[in-house]
Amino acid sequence: MIPILFLAAALTDISGDAARVAACQKLIQADPKAAVDQATAWVERDKSVPARQCLGLAFVAVERWGPAEAALAQAAAQAEADHDARSFSLWSQAGNAALAGDQPAKAREDLDHVVAAPSVPPTLGGEAWVDRARADVALDDLARARTDMDKGLALVPQDPFAWYLSASLARKQKDLVRAQKDIATALKAAPDDPAVQLEAGNIYAAAGQPDAAHAAWTRAAQLAPDTPEGQAAKAALTAPK
């Protein structure tokens, strides 16, 4: 399933303490609540970038999005002050945590650090533009979302998630020609993703293609019957016509 978040799970060893970084990452996977406790103690001891990132990703693992964003943004700001290029990925992680926590304005603020940087790697910059477009949509700024999305697509044309989001945005803007074009690209890259199939059904229905919509919703329901996407597809299939 196409992920909602692009939170990189790997910790960056900026401090040189490779053993502690590896232990934090392992504990996040095994016992995230314990990881929160240990990372909190680590931050209190040395306030290093890896400690703050460890804490942020531990909060992500327990879905405490506000504290996650705060810790990751602190790590990013500290890395940025040190002129460390890994600040870009940290700002992106902070922005994604803000999006997950329904803080789109904060997400856009975090992601601005990435898209405004002249030295950001193209792929990371492209994903940040796409994520900023998600924040724009949440803020009901669809015109800016389209501008940001197109900048992202130019940099990460291989990303099916970006095409899926672009298609959804085009449907919201009632640009069904663009929506069908972009969802076709997403379907080609990720035909077995229920979110893509669900959105394809929504777009086909809006375009007056009920047979294609029925087929896409049926596929989404078959792929993931117990997920929100599968449930939405089932509801669409049984809705009065």
Summary of the structure (lengths in Angstrom):
residues: 241
radius of gyration: 19.5
end to end distance: 28.5
largest distance: 61.9
contacts: 865
relative contact order: 0.08
helix: 75%
strand: 0%
